[in-house]
Amino acid sequence: MKKIVPMMGCFFLIGVLAVFPCFGQEKAVETQTKQDKWYDRFEFSGLIEVEAGYGTVDFDAPNEETEENSDLDLATVELNVDVKIVDHVDGHVLFKYEEEDLFVDEGYILFSGSENRPFYVLAGKQYIPFGYFDTHFISDPATLVLGETNEGALVGGYHFGKERVDASVGLFNGRVNEIDSDDAIDNLVASVKVKPFENLELGVSYISNLASSDAFSEQMTREEGISSYVSGWGAFASFSFLDRFRLIAEYIGALDKFEAGEVYNSEDSVARKPAAWNIELGVAITDSLEAALKYEGSTDGDAGGGEFMPEAQYGAVINWAFLEKTTLALEYLHGEYADNFQTTETVTVQLAVEF
């Protein structure tokens, strides 16, 4: 069956793209970047993270022994390359080393608007605007595990009210398709972020195919696809108060159920409607020392006998910026999984430098 690209997203993106020819007419000479030398157009930045960890896994089954594991390794290397092409046109590439693989994590062209026309368009491989996923911790929050999606996409947006409101919509071809459907650009993402005050940010987002998120797509059990797309939604709030506290709260969830056996375990007899949430409270003890607590969890985060998302997890972290752009972090997490399958204890130390 031929898939039809969502019309609302098409009309929005076509309208955004139609505006950009106007920019080149504003200052044709300045568009040549004022004859800057080519190397002045480039900006480089990056990140190196080294991690050491110790963990235990305690299984509920009486005949299973507690597992212990530990490791010390280079966890992540990132190199950002940003280049000014001409006025209102930029390029961005993010090279990443992770889990012994070197790859291009992001690569897109950005068409940026002016103060009078605050549109923008991103075209290329990017993290689509679904979810928030901010955290004080070393480990990824459960909301990110369920919802983060990196895809080739076309995303257009608009800033309102001196950038206090950011609305965007995009189209992409997801990893997971419906059974007997064409491999087509038929997935939609939309997001609205609002910053009513300097210390408060709120947002909601929507994705038409939750199964296409990076990690969750690997939990699909059928190579031929799923019976029908299950959309997802997210909401978040970030609130800073008393000059040193910051509260983060986020929810990501499916809007419908996946059929029994489509996700986690092909033998599962229960239809699943996964969701995840994360709540964190951080405090700046000094200018260089921060501590935070978290509670997170999931529903239908696994079908039992697995470890995709914990049913409940809590922990603490300390971040110490003991040198400029150099941070040492210590994290502890306790996780409990569905059906009392297992409990986990992990301690992670991370040394990170930015440049």
Residue, then its C-alpha position, 0 to 999 in steps of 0.5 A: m500500500k502506497k504511503i502518503v506523506p502527512m499533508m500538514g507537515c508538507f505545507f508547513l515545510i514548503g512555506v518555510l522554504a519559500v521564505f528563504p529566497c528573501f534573505g539573499q535579497e537583503k544584503a547581497v554583498e554581506t552574503q559573501t561572508k565579507q570575504d572572510k578567509w575560508y578557515d575563519r568560517f570553521e568552528f571546532s569543539g568536542l568532548i572526551e569522556v573516560e568512565a570506570g564502573y562497577g555493577t551487580v545484577d541480583f536475579d530473583a531466581p534462587n538458582e541464579e548467582t549474583e553477577e558482578n562486572s567492572d570496566l574502565d574505558l574510553a566511553t565517548v569522543e565527539l568532534n563538532v565541526d560547524v561552518k558558516i557557508v553564507d548568511h543564513v546558511d550553515g553546515h554542521v557535522l558531529f563525528k562520534y566514537e562510541e562502543e569501539d565504533l567511529f561514525v557520523d552522528e549528525g550531519y545537516i544543513l541549517f537555513s537560519g532566519s533573520e530577526n524579522r523572519p525567525f524561521y529555520v530549516l534543518a535538512g540531514k541526519q539529526y536528533i529529531p525534536f521529540g523529547y527533552f532528555d536533559t539530565h544531571f547524571i552520567s547515565d541516560p534517563a529512561t525517557l531517552v532510552l525509549g524516545e531518542t530518535n536520530e534520523g535523516a529528516l527535514v525539520g522546519g520551525y519558527h520562533f515566537g515572542k523573542e524566542r520564548v516559543d519554538a514550534s517545529v514540525g518534521l518528516f522522516n523515514g523511520r527504521v520500522n515500517e508497517i507490514d506490507s507497506d512501502d519504505a517511504i517518508d511517512n513519519l511525522v514529528a512535531s514539538v512546541k517549547v515555551k519559556p514564559f520566564e527565564n527560569l522555567e521551560l516547558g514543552v510537548s512533542y509528538i511522534s507518529n511512529l514511536a517504534s522508530s526510536d534508536a534503542f526501542s526499534e531494537q526491541m521489535t520482534r518481527e523483521e517484516g514490521i509492525s501491524s500499524y504505527v503506534s504514535g508517542w508523545g512527550a512532555f517536560a518541565s525544567f525549573s530553576f529556583l533559589d539561584r541554586f536548585r533545578l528540577i527536571a521532570e519528563y514523561i514519554g509514552a505510547l498513545d496506543k498499544f503494540e500488539a502482543g508479541e510485536v515488542y520485547n518477546s515474540e511469545d508475549s501474550v500481552a499488548r504493550k503500551p510502554a511509557a517512561w518518566n524521569i524526575e531529577l532535583g539538582v543543587a549547585i553547592t558551590d560554583s564548581l560542585e553540583a549534586a543531584l537526586k533522581y527517581e525514574g521508571s517505566t510501565d511496560g518497559d519490558a516483557g519480563g526476562g530482559e533489561f530494556m528499562p527498569e520498572a523503578q530506578y533511583g540514585a544520586v550523582i556528584n559533579w565536580a568541575f575541578l578545572e576549567k572545562t574538566t569535570l569529575a562525576l560520581e554516580y550511584l543507581h539502584g534499579e528494579y525490573a518488572d516481575n522481580f526479574q532482577t535488581t541492579e546496583t551500579v557505581t560509575v566514575q566519569l572524567a570528562v573534558e570539553f574543548 
